[in-house]
Amino acid sequence: MIYPTRLAVMAAAAGVPLTLVLAAAAPGRWYAGLAWPVAILLLTLFDALLAPRGGRLAIALPAFAYVGETRDVTLDVHVDGTRPPRSAVVALGVNALLAVGDDGRAIVPLEGGAGAVLLPVTAARRGMARIGTAWLRWRGPLGLAWRQRRIDAEHSFPILPDLRPLHERGAQLLQRHALDGLLTQAQRGEGADFDALVEFRAGMDRRAIDWKQSARHMKLHAKEYRIERNAQIVFAVDAGRQMSEPVAGLPRVDRAVSAALLTAWVALKLGDRVALHAFDSRPRIASGLVSGAAAFGELQRLAAAIDYSGDETNYTFALTTLSARLTRRSMIVLFTEFTDLTSADFMVRAARRIVQTHLLLVVVLRDEELEAIVARRPEDADDVTRAVTAAALLHERRLAILRLQHLGVHVIEAEHDKVGESLVAGYFDLKRRNLL
């Protein structure tokens, strides 16, 4: 495909005033004014003939990307010809899962007709990122004509749940909270499983003294316990409409999935059993309980399949179905979001039934946008209206959290970039308090 450059268009437009002057000065020879645009047109065609005709584009994609991560796509360009251009322009057609600056365009400097450049792309959502069409164009020697080539090739790579917090802070969090590491050792004053009866020593918890055995042996004896290592942890991720809304550039459900995987990895390392559930208007994903660090890959695959939904969340259906699948007391970690009392009321009713049998931990992200509106100093009447509305929504949110806490539900409300660490800390706190 051949078309004029901006320089050719501006050069042709520059001759319009001259054409008008000639037409006004000599009306009988008005056609003489067409000499300039015709000359530009001929030069443009001549430039197109001189331009190299062959061009190749090779696209090197990353093997994968985490959602919210920015990766580089390598564009390798080769333009064949005796007069190769000094630069070429590449434009990529990407799907909605990728965010690319400048409409996916990149200028590639060429030396001897070859060159390469890195184009940063941001993974906006989970799924399969695709680059379906690419365009490569270069100028002729005079800079008046573009030669463009369209390249149809399917390039794709998966966008996975964000595991960067796991790689960066997983081992650190495990070492910080799990003082026993990965060994089955006794921990004084904590745990639920009886391990041994030993003589009482200074520093032991006095509540662990077994008075009957002490009277029998005529010495103080105490019970030692160890942390129970077979607890059931179920991560229930709400993938409904409200959780699909973005927070700091990423949907809430992606923040929840990242925190769930971080905590699941820690729980598997400590010997607990983990399951993953996802739901919106009805249950979508329901995995079985798995154990061992080798099972983390299966959880990661299931988490990547959690889709974005526009349906309203049905807490009663989802939590009732989940409770029916559990045969023993379990810890249910529910990632959700509520912005009004109506949706919160449905969740409170469903939670009331769950807490009778299981330990329920609700994780919500702080609504920093509403908090910023309330904290901002109003400058006009519209700002006052927005601040009052935001304050009312935050008040309803706090009421819903208080209702959950009065039922015995544990609630974690954290910033979007600290939800994973807060959940891991909450998990260890509940485990040490023998609430699992």
N, C-alpha and C positions, 0 to 999 in steps of 0.2 A: 504494500500500500504506500502511495506517495501523496504527500500534501505539503503545503507551504509552511514555513516556520513563521514565527512572530516577526522576524526581521523582514521577510518578504512582504508580509501584509503591511507593515509600517512603511516600507519603501514604496509600495504601490499607493498607499494613502497619501504619502508626501507629494505625489504628482497631481493630486486633485486640484489644489489651488492653481498650479500652473495651467492645467487644462481649462479652468474657468476663466483665467486671464486671457488665454489665447482665444477662447470662444467669444469673449466680450470685445476683444480688440479686432479680431478678424472673423466675423460670423460666417463668412463664406468658406473659411478653412478651419472650421472647428475640429475636423477630424485629425488635424495635426497634433492636437492635444492628447490623442490616444497613443502617441508614440511612446510616452513614458511607461504607462502600465503594460503595454505590449512588450516593451523591452524587459521589464521586470519579469513578466510571465515567461519569456523565452529564456532568460537567465535562470529562472527557477527550474525549468525543464532541463536545461543543460546541466545544472547542478545535480539534479536527480539522476541524470545519466552517468555523471562522474562518480556519484556516491557508490560505495561498495554494496553489492547486492546480497551477499550471504552473511548471516549472523546466527550465532548459536548461544543458547542460554542454558546453563546447568544450575539447578537449585538443590542445595544441600540442606536438609531439614534436621532438626534435633531428633533424637530417638523418642523423646517424650518431653512433656513440660508439666509442671505443677500449676494448678489453677492460681491465677494471680501473679505468676512468675513471668519475667521477661526473658526471652531467649533470642539468640541471633540466628537468622537465616542467611546462609552464604549464597551470594549470587555471582556466578562465574560466567563472564561474557567473552565471546570471541567474535570479532568482525573481520571477515576475509576481504582482501582487496589490496591493490597497489597503493592506494591512498587511504589508509585506515583513519578513522576519526580519532580525535583526542578524548572523546567521552561518549557514553551512551546512556540512555535512560531506560530503566526497567520499571514496569508497573505490574503489581500482583493483584489478582482477584481472589480474595479470601472469604470464607464463610463467617457467620456471625459469632463464632466462638473465639475469633482472633481480633485483636485491636491493633491496627497498624497506623502509624503516623503518616501524614501527608498523602492520604489515600493509597498507601502502599507503593509509593513511588520512591525510586532511589537513583541517584546519578552515579554511574560507574566510570571512574577515570581509566582511560586505556593507554597502554604503551605498546606500540607495535601491534595494535589491534586486539590486545588481550588485557583483561583486568578483572578484579573481583572486589566486592564490597560486602559488608555485613549489614543486614537490615534487621533492626530489633522489632520483634513482635511480642505482644502481651497476650497471655492466655486469659481470656475473660470468663469463660465458663468451662465446665467439664464436658467431655465428649471427644469426638474425633474431629480435629482441626484439618481443614482441607484447603488446598490451593489448586483451583481448577483451571484457571486461565492466566497466562502471563503475556505481557506485551513488551517487545524490545524494539527500540527505535534509535536511529543515529542520523546526524546531519551530513549533508554533502560538503565538499571542500569549500564552497562559497558561503555556506551557512544559510542558504535560502530554501532548501527542501529537506523534508524528513523522509526517511525510508523506515517503515514500520513493519514488523513481523509479529503475527499472533501465534502463540505457542499453546496448544491444548494438551495438557498433561495432568494426570491426577497425582497430586502429592498430598500425603496426609501423615499425621502423627497424633498419638493419643494425648489428651489433656487429663491428668490424673488428679485425685485429691491431694491437697497440699501436705506433703510429708516433711517439709523443711523444718518445722518445729521439732519433729521426732528426731531427725538427723542432727540438729543443732543442740537441742536441750534434753532429748529423751534420756540419755545415760546420766546426765547431770541431775535431772529431776529424780530419777530412780535412786541415785546415790544419796541425794539430799534427804529424801523422805524414808526410803526403805533402809533403815539402819542395819538390818540383817543381811542385806544383799540378796543373793540367790540361794543361801544355805538355809536349811531347816534348823534353826536354832531357837532356843527359848528366849522369851523377852519378859522380863520381870514386870508383873502387874498388868500385863496386856495379853490379849489372845483369848480364845474360847476353848481350845482343845487341851485337856489335861495331859501333861507330859510325864511328870515324875513327882514323887514325894521325897523331899530332902530336908536336912536339918536347917532350921531357921538361922540365917546369917544377917549380920548388920547390913542395912540397906535394902532388905527385902520388904515388900508391902505387908504390913501387919494383918491386913484383911485376908491374906492368903494362908494364915495359920490354921491348921487342922487340929482343933482342940481335942478331939477324940483320940486321934493317933498320938498326939503329944502326951495325953494322960496315959496311954498304953505303954509308951516307950520312956516315960519319965523325962523326956526332952522335948523342946519345942520343935515341931515339924511343920513345914509349910508346903503347899501345893505349888508346883511350877506349871505354867501354861505356855503354850506356843500358839503363834498366829495360825488361824485356820486358813488353809491354802487351797480350798476347793469351793470358794464362794462363787455364786452365779451372778454375773454382771451383764445386764441387757441394756444396750444403747438403742433407744427409740428416737428416731430423727423425724421430726415433723417437716415434710417437704411441701406443705401447702402454699397458698398464695402469699401469705404474709412472710413466710420464711424465704420466699424467692426474691424478695425485695433486697436491693443492695445496701451494704453498709461499708463505707470507705472503699467503694469500687468493686466489692465482691458480694454475691448473694449471702444472706444469713445462713442458708443451708450449707454452703461451702465452709463457712467458719465452723459450723457445728460438726461437719464431717471430719475436718482436720483435728478438732479437739477430741472427738470420739476415738479416732485412730490413735492419737497420742496416748490417751488413757487406756485404750485396749491393749496397746503394746506393753505398757507398764503392768497391767493386770495379768497378762499372759506370762510375763517374766516372773511374777510372784506366785504363779501356780493356780490362779483363778480361772474359771471358765467364762467365756465371753460369747455373746450373741449380738446380732445387729438386726434391727427392724427399721423400716421406713414406711411412712403412711401419709396420706392427705385426706381425701374423702373416704378412702378405704385402705386397708393394708396393701402395700406394694411389694415389699421385700421382707421376708421372714426367714432368717437363717437359724440353723440349729446351734446349740452350744458347742464351742470348740475350746480346746486347751492346748497348751504348748506353744512355744515361740514359732514353730514351723507353720502354725495355722494362721499367722498374721497375713500372709499373702492372700489367703482366701477372703479374709475380711476386707482387705484392700480392694480386691476385685469386686466384691459386693457393694462396697461404698462408692466405687466409681460408677456403678449402675443406678445410683439414686438420681432420679430425673427431677427437673424443675416442673412444678405444677401450678396451675392457676385455680385449682379447686379449693374450696373452703375446707378447713380441717375438721374431721369428725373424731373428736377425742373419745367419745363413748364407744364407738365401733372399734377403733384401733386398740384402746387399752383393754377393753373387755376380751377381744380376740387374743391379745398378748398374754393376759392373765390366765386364760384357759389353756395356753400352751405350756405354762410353767407348773411343774409338779412339786416344787419346794420353794421355800422363801428365797427371794432373789432381790438384788438391788437393781432397780429400773432407773436409768438415767434418761430423762426426757428433755430433748432439745426442742424448744418451741418459742413462739412469740405471740403476744396478745396485746392489742391496742385499744380494746374497748371492754366494758364490763360484760357484754353479752357473750363474746367468745370466752372470756375468762370464767364466766359462770358455768359454761359447759365443761371446761377443764376441771374446775373445782368439784363438780358433781362426779366426774369420772375418777378424780383423784381420791375422793372419799371412799370409794369401793376398793381401790388399789391398796391404800395404806393399811387396811385391815389385815392384809396378808403379806404384803411386800414392803420393802424400803424404797421410797420414791424420792428421787433427787431431780429437781427441775432446774434446768440451765437456760437462762435468758441473757441476751446481750443488752447492755445499756444503750438506751436511745440517746446517743450523744447529740443528734440533730435537735431533738426537742429540748434537751438541757441547754444547748447553745442558744436557742431562741428565747428561752426563759431568762437566761443570764445576760442576754444582749440588752443594752440600753435603748429603749424605744425612741425614735426620732419623729414619728408621725402617728396618725390614728391607726393606720394599717399595722404598724409594728405592735401597737398595744393590743389589737385584736388577735394577732398571731401569738403574742406572749400569753394572753389569757387562755386561748384555746390549747396551747402547748402545756400550760400549767395544769389545766383540767385533765388532759390526757395522762400526764405524769401522775396526778393524784389518783386516777382510776387504776393506773398500773400498780401503784404502791398498795392500794386497797386489795387488789387481787393477790399480790404477794403475801400480804398479811393474812388473808383468808387461807392461803395454802399453808403457811407456817402454823396457823392455829390448828390445822388438821394433822399436824405432825409431818408435813412435807418439808424436806430440806431444799432450800432455794439458793442458787448461786447466780448472782447478777454481776457480770464482769464486762470489762472493755473488750472490744473485738479482737485486739491483739494480745490479750492476756487470758482469754477464756480457757485455753488449753492448760496453762499452768494452774489456774484457779481450780479447774476440775480435778487435776491430779492431786492437788493439795486437799481438796474436799474428799476425794476417794480415800486417801490415806488417813484422814481424820476420822471418817466413819469406820474404817477398818480397825483403827486402834481403839475406838470406843466400843468395839464388839457389837456394832449395830447391824452388820451384815448377816 
